[in-house]
Amino acid sequence: MYRFKSKADGDLIMMAPVGDQILRIIGREPAPKGIIEVAALPQAIQELEQAIAAAEMTRADAREIEADDDAGGTLAIGLQQRAWPLLEMMRRSLAERADIVWGV
């Protein structure tokens, strides 16, 4: 489990598998402790937004296939929903020039 902290926002708790996935997307190796410095936030935001866009395209393709098959099922929660809280924390932290830390 991760507890991301920033002076610009409230604490954010995220389960380890999702936190690991997001950290890898932004080019960080998952670790018990870490920091995303203000200078790295624009790149991290961009990488996460690109990953979300790619995941949403995949989900849209899956919905088209599902519609063709007339399965009527629902899709699982996607990266966009899981990453949104951390993405918002990143944006607020960038605006207020605050690092994001975890495990401290």
C-alpha positions in Angstrom: 0.0 0.0 0.0 1.2 3.5 -0.8 0.5 6.7 1.0 1.4 9.6 -1.3 1.9 12.9 0.5 2.2 16.5 -0.7 1.9 19.9 0.9 -0.4 20.8 -1.9 -3.0 18.1 -1.2 -4.3 15.7 1.3 -2.8 12.2 1.7 -3.6 9.7 -1.0 -3.8 6.0 -0.2 -3.4 3.6 -3.1 -3.2 -0.2 -3.2 0.3 -1.6 -4.1 -0.5 -3.1 -7.5 -2.0 0.1 -8.9 0.7 2.3 -7.2 3.4 0.0 -8.7 1.8 0.3 -12.2 1.5 4.1 -12.0 5.1 4.5 -10.7 6.4 2.3 -13.6 4.4 4.4 -16.1 6.1 7.6 -14.9 9.5 5.9 -15.1 10.0 5.1 -11.4 10.8 1.7 -9.9 8.3 0.8 -7.2 9.9 1.2 -3.8 8.8 1.5 -0.2 10.0 5.1 -0.1 10.3 7.7 -2.8 9.9 11.2 -4.1 8.7 12.9 -7.2 10.4 16.2 -7.2 8.7 19.3 -8.6 11.0 19.4 -11.5 10.0 15.9 -12.5 6.2 16.5 -12.3 5.6 17.9 -15.8 7.2 14.8 -17.4 5.4 12.5 -15.0 2.0 14.1 -15.7 2.7 13.9 -19.5 3.6 10.2 -19.3 0.6 9.4 -17.2 -1.8 11.3 -19.5 -0.3 9.4 -22.5 -0.8 6.0 -20.8 -4.3 6.9 -19.9 -5.1 7.9 -23.5 -3.6 4.7 -24.8 -5.6 2.6 -22.2 -8.8 4.4 -23.1 -8.3 3.7 -26.8 -7.9 0.0 -25.9 -11.0 0.1 -23.8 -13.0 1.8 -26.7 -11.8 -1.0 -29.0 -12.9 -3.6 -26.5 -16.4 -1.9 -26.2 -16.7 -2.0 -30.0 -15.9 -5.7 -30.1 -18.3 -6.3 -27.2 -21.0 -4.4 -29.0 -20.4 -6.5 -32.1 -20.6 -9.7 -30.1 -23.7 -8.4 -28.2 -22.2 -9.7 -25.0 -23.7 -6.9 -22.9 -21.0 -7.2 -20.2 -19.3 -4.4 -18.4 -15.6 -3.4 -18.4 -13.5 -3.3 -15.3 -12.4 0.0 -13.8 -9.7 1.4 -16.1 -6.4 3.2 -15.6 -8.1 6.6 -16.0 -10.2 6.0 -12.9 -7.4 4.5 -10.9 -4.8 7.1 -11.8 -7.0 10.2 -11.5 -6.4 10.9 -7.8 -2.6 10.8 -8.2 -2.8 12.8 -11.5 -4.7 15.5 -9.7 -2.2 15.5 -6.8 0.6 15.9 -9.3 -1.2 18.9 -10.9 -1.8 20.6 -7.6 1.7 19.9 -6.5 3.1 21.3 -9.6 1.0 24.5 -9.3 2.1 24.9 -5.6 5.7 23.8 -6.3 5.5 20.9 -3.8 7.2 17.5 -4.0 5.2 14.3 -3.7 6.7 11.7 -1.3 5.7 8.2 -0.1 6.8 5.9 2.7 8.1 8.7 4.9 
